[in-house]
Structure formats: C-alpha cells, structure tokens
Amino acid sequence: MKNLTPIHTSSSRPARLAALKQSFQDWNNTQDAITRLCRRLSTTLSLENQLTILADEMSGTIPFDALNYRNRIARQDFVFATGMGGPHRCEYRLTLEGLPYGTLTLHRRQRFSDDELAGIEMMLSGAICHIRNACQFLTIEQAALTDALTGIGNKRALDEALQRASAMSNRHGYAWSLILCDLDHFKQINDHHGHVVGDHILARTAEKLEQALRNSDTVYRFGGEEFAILLPHTNEQEAREVADRIRNALESIRVDGGEIPLTVTASCGVAMHLTEESSEQWLARADEALYRAKAGGRNCTRVFASIS
Ligand SMILES: Nc1nc2c(ncn2[C@@H]2O[C@H](COP(=O)(O)OP(=O)(O)OP(=O)(O)O)[C@@H](O)[C@H]2O)c(=O)[nH]1
C-alpha cells in the first residue's frame, strides 16, 4: 500500500484551499448550460431520469415539440418519449469510442436553424458519457435478472414480477394467473444424451413458450427445468387453456437425439392470485398444483382452484 505523507509534515496550503472553495462555489452556482446539465446528469444512473433531465435542460435553450430516444439494451427495446409530433426533425445516433448508445430524435413545427443544431450537438456531447454509463448500468441490471442459458427472466426477475403483480391485483382487483411448467423426466434426457442436449432443449423450450404467449405475458426460468408464466388479466380457467396450449407447443419440439428425434412433454400447475395473498403464498399454491400434475401422471395441467 502506498505510504501517505504524515499529516504533521505536510504544510497546509490556504491559497489552494481557498481556490478549491471558490471553484466549488462556481461549479455549484454556475448557470452555464453544459456544466448544469452534466451536474444534473451525474446525480442519476437511471436512463429514463437522465433523458428527462436532458429534455428539460435542452428545452431551456432550444425549444422543441417532442424528444424521442430508443435503444436496444440487453435484448429489450428501451423507448423514451416526451412531447408530441412536429413535422421537422433532427436525429442523432449516439456513439462513444465507436460503440452505439441509442438514437435521439427531436421534432418541431419549425425547422431547426444551423445554430440550434450546433447547440443540440454540444449538449449531446456533454451528455454522452452519462448516457453511456446509464446504458451500461441498465445492461448490468438486466443481466442480473436474466437467465444466461435461455435469455428469459430468472428467479430474481420472477420474484420481483410476482410481488408487483400481487400488489396490482390487491389494489385494482385484476385477475392475475401464474403457470408453473416443468419438463417431464428431464433427468433422463441429461443422463442419456448429455447436458449439452439438455441445455439445447431448455433453450428451445424458452423460445416456444415466448412464441406461444401474448406480448403482455412474461416467461421466467426459475429452476433447472422449471419455467413460470405470469398472465395479467387472466382467470384460472383461461390460464388452464393457456397451460394446455403451452404443453401442446412444447410437444412440437424436435431435437436431434440419434436414431429418432427427441421430444419432450411438460406438466403445468396453475393458480390465480387471491386477494391479500402474498407472492410467496401464490407461488406455493401454483407449486402445489404442479406437484399434483406430476403425481397425476405428468403431461397434464392441474389448477389450484380459488373456490373449493
Ligand atoms: N442440461 C441441463 N440440465 C439441468 C440444468 N439445471 C438442472 N438440470 C437437470 O434437470 C434435472 C431435473 O431432474 P428432476 O428434478 O429429477 O426432474 P425430472 O427428471 O424432470 O423429473 P420430473 O420433474 O419428476 O418429471 C436434473 O438432471 C438436473 O441436473 C441445466 O441448466 N441444464
């Protein structure tokens, strides 16, 4: 470790301290647009908050009718929009050190002048490092919620989604259903064909599940060969139909397994969220329904009925 100069031998430098104080006050109080923009942007790593700040600071100098930003981060589209329309637009592909950080578009009823375009570019130059940091932060956040093998949400993402869904169901009384879907006898596939084939089947399962569902439904891998599907605005009868459709879709998977192609079946457990139920209780009931499907011979769906 580097030795620090002992305090008693270092002389204090009042002039430098005074200059530092002055510089801090200047930095803090300056009305200079770029400094203020960067100071505000540095307070947050949320890309949405940063774009809100950028729109706010920019509109003070260069009025516009709408600001749109889009980027694809960790397999998901990130879209930010504020304001409405305008036939004239200027568009910037944001890059830093050769890497892309999204596209920002400003719309306005009047044409942008050359000076205004130069002003926009200056503000974007001031903002780009912060935007890069926010994009990278979002990538890391998404990675922490993503299953590396299949690219869908992981157990942590499911836990968060279940908590949000329980809260919304309690507050608004919407029907939410949960399907737990578990491949049957998956251990045999691993044992006979190896983990690489097993991994391939898991990836194909995730793809099939995503294809079989509506955009508003979300899919998670929350254990080895266990998947969860969260269905907003769906009661248990509708969820049962979805579960059966999912099982049919999974049966169509064909994977090279030697002489004959490998196929899979799945068992599903369904539970609709009950008022005031915690997310853990909800998950436990879906798990109980899945257990019954397994005990009932597999390749079937069981529902934990909300009314017995
Ligand atoms: N290839 C692969 N296999 C995994 C992964 N995670 C868990 N597994 C395997 O999944 C298998 C799960 O086995 P079991 O829990 O006995 O379940 P099963 O054989 O499907 O039996 P049932 O669920 O009762 O039908 C085990 O062999 C695990 O090693 C993974 O990421 N990749």
The ligand as an SDF file (V2000), in Angstrom:
LIG
                    3D

 32 34  0  0  0  0  0  0  0  0999 V2000
  -28.8910  -29.6490  -19.1520 N   0  0  0  0  0  0  0  0  0  0  0  0
  -29.2520  -29.0390  -18.0110 C   0  0  0  0  0  0  0  0  0  0  0  0
  -29.8340  -29.7480  -17.0490 N   0  0  0  0  0  0  0  0  0  0  0  0
  -30.1940  -29.1380  -15.9130 C   0  0  0  0  0  0  0  0  0  0  0  0
  -29.9980  -27.7650  -15.7250 C   0  0  0  0  0  0  0  0  0  0  0  0
  -30.4700  -27.4500  -14.4860 N   0  0  0  0  0  0  0  0  0  0  0  0
  -30.9510  -28.5730  -13.9500 C   0  0  0  0  0  0  0  0  0  0  0  0
  -30.7990  -29.6170  -14.8050 N   0  0  0  0  0  0  0  0  0  0  0  0
  -31.1460  -31.0390  -14.6300 C   0  0  0  0  0  0  0  0  0  0  0  0
  -32.5510  -31.1950  -14.5990 O   0  0  0  0  0  0  0  0  0  0  0  0
  -32.8170  -32.4740  -13.9980 C   0  0  0  0  0  0  0  0  0  0  0  0
  -34.0100  -32.3560  -13.1000 C   0  0  0  0  0  0  0  0  0  0  0  0
  -34.2720  -33.6230  -12.5950 O   0  0  0  0  0  0  0  0  0  0  0  0
  -35.5240  -33.9180  -11.6770 P   0  0  0  0  0  0  0  0  0  0  0  0
  -35.7050  -32.8000  -10.6800 O   0  0  0  0  0  0  0  0  0  0  0  0
  -35.3530  -35.2930  -11.1260 O   0  0  0  0  0  0  0  0  0  0  0  0
  -36.7660  -33.8240  -12.6190 O   0  0  0  0  0  0  0  0  0  0  0  0
  -37.2210  -34.7220  -13.8380 P   0  0  0  0  0  0  0  0  0  0  0  0
  -36.2240  -35.7600  -14.2110 O   0  0  0  0  0  0  0  0  0  0  0  0
  -37.6610  -33.8030  -14.9120 O   0  0  0  0  0  0  0  0  0  0  0  0
  -38.4640  -35.4620  -13.2320 O   0  0  0  0  0  0  0  0  0  0  0  0
  -39.9420  -34.8850  -13.0550 P   0  0  0  0  0  0  0  0  0  0  0  0
  -39.8430  -33.4000  -12.9140 O   0  0  0  0  0  0  0  0  0  0  0  0
  -40.4330  -35.5310  -11.7950 O   0  0  0  0  0  0  0  0  0  0  0  0
  -40.6990  -35.2860  -14.2560 O   0  0  0  0  0  0  0  0  0  0  0  0
  -31.5360  -32.8920  -13.3040 C   0  0  0  0  0  0  0  0  0  0  0  0
  -30.9280  -33.9280  -14.0250 O   0  0  0  0  0  0  0  0  0  0  0  0
  -30.6660  -31.6440  -13.3460 C   0  0  0  0  0  0  0  0  0  0  0  0
  -29.2880  -31.9460  -13.4270 O   0  0  0  0  0  0  0  0  0  0  0  0
  -29.3600  -27.0250  -16.7680 C   0  0  0  0  0  0  0  0  0  0  0  0
  -29.1430  -25.8040  -16.7000 O   0  0  0  0  0  0  0  0  0  0  0  0
  -29.0040  -27.7020  -17.8950 N   0  0  0  0  0  0  0  0  0  0  0  0
  1  2  1  0
  2  3  2  0
  2 32  1  0
  3  4  1  0
  4  5  2  0
  4  8  1  0
  5  6  1  0
  5 30  1  0
  6  7  2  0
  7  8  1  0
  8  9  1  0
  9 10  1  0
  9 28  1  0
 10 11  1  0
 11 12  1  0
 11 26  1  0
 12 13  1  0
 13 14  1  0
 14 15  2  0
 14 16  1  0
 14 17  1  0
 17 18  1  0
 18 19  2  0
 18 20  1  0
 18 21  1  0
 21 22  1  0
 22 23  2  0
 22 24  1  0
 22 25  1  0
 26 27  1  0
 26 28  1  0
 28 29  1  0
 30 31  2  0
 30 32  1  0
M  END
$$$$
